[in-house]
Amino acid sequence: MGTSEHYWNPMVPELTVMQFAVSLDFYRRVGFQVRFQRTNPNFAYLTLGQAQLMIEEYHDTGWNVAALERPFGRGVNLQIEVADVHAIADTLSAHAIALYRPITETWYPTEPGVSEGVREFLVQDPDGYLLRFQEYVGQRSA
């Protein structure tokens, strides 16, 4: 997207949200920063480290293929790698935002005889999109 000095991911999910201000506040509380924002319709391009996400307020001419029913994004979770899952979970707790699943350490097989470990938790945004924040903890023999 141009020759900007900013890093642009080659794939960035765009989430349709029902109450833009509420969703933007949620993502800012989690730690996302606004790279840019526009109106008509309300839209923001958000970043957290190298994670990138777009949110756009629902409108009649949006790219909606069917009626939206909460929770949105059924069958999808957005994995977001961060340096410290505990810091984000603590921020959510301080704002009375409940986790969908608590922090757990999980080891995923990635190749024969090798597993990669992460600390991760799940939280739903105001529209029900499922976010999976994870912190890499290392590699070990399976």
N, C-alpha and C positions, 0 to 999 in steps of 0.2 A: 504494500500500500504506500507507494511513493518512496522517496529516498530519505525519509525521516531518520534521525539518529535513534529513535525508539525501536525496540524490538517488537515485531508483530508476529504472533503465532500464525502458522498457515491454516489452522482450524480453530475457530472461536465460536462456541455456542452462543446463540441469542435466545433469551428467554422472554416470552410474552408474560407480562405481569398485569394484574388488575388495578393495583393502586401504586403508581410509580413512586410517590414520595415515601410510602411505607417500605417498599422494597429497597429503594435506594438507601434509606436509613439503616435497614437491616444489613445490607452489604457493607456499608461504611463501618458499622459496629464490629463486624467480623474482621475488618482490616483492609478491605478493598479501597483503592483510591480511584477517583474519577480521572481518566485520561482526557476524555472530552464528553460533552453533554449537549443535547439540543432539544428543542421543543417542536411540537406539531408534526408527529406525535412525540411525546416525551421519550427520550432515549438517553442511555449512558453507556459508554465503553469503560469498563472497569478493569483494574489490574491489582494483583496481589503477588508480588515477586514477578515471576514470568507467567503466572496463570492469568488468563484473560477471559473476560465474560462480557456479554452485552445484555442489557435489559431494555425492553421497549414496552410501553404501556399499550394494552389492548386497544385496537381501533378497528372499525368496520372494514377498512381496506387492507388490513394486515394479512400476512401469509398464514392464515388459519385454515386448516384443511377440514376441521370438524368443530363442533361445539366444544368449548373448554369446560371441563368439570374438575373440581378440586378432588384430590391433589393433582396438580399439573405434573407432567413429566413422568407419568407412570411407566415403570420398566427401565428408567434411566437413572443413574446416579452420576454426579459430576465429581471425579476424583481431583482433589486440589492438594498438591504437595506443598508443605510448609515446613519451616525450621523447628517449630515448637507447637505441637497440638494442644499441650496443656495451657499455653497462654491464650489460645483462641477459645478453648472450652471455658476457661476462667472468665474471659470477657463476656461470653454468651451467658454464663451463669450470673454474672453481675448485672446483666440486663434482663434477668428472669426469662431467658430463652432456653427451653428444655431441649436436651439432646434426644434424638430419636434412638440412638444406640450409644452407650457409654464408650469411653476410651478403652480399647483392647489392643493387645499386641498380637499380630497375625503374621505367620510365616507362609509365604506363597511359593510353591515350586515354580521355578523359572526355566530350568533346564535339568536334564538328568543328573541327580545327585546334588543339586544346589537349590537352596531356598533363599528368598529375599524377605527381610523382616520390616514391618512397619507398625507404628502405633497409629491407630485411626479411630475416628468416631464419625457418626452420622448426625446431621441436623437437617430439618426442613426449613426452607425459607417461607415467607408469609403466604405464598401460593401453593406450597407443598412440594416444590422441587427438592430433591434429595441431594444434599451436598456431603461428600465424604472427604474430610480433611485427614491427611496422613503425613506422618513424619517418618522418614527412612531411618532404620536402625542398623542395617547391615546385611551381610550375606553369611550363610553358613552351609556346611555340608548337610544334606538331607539324610 
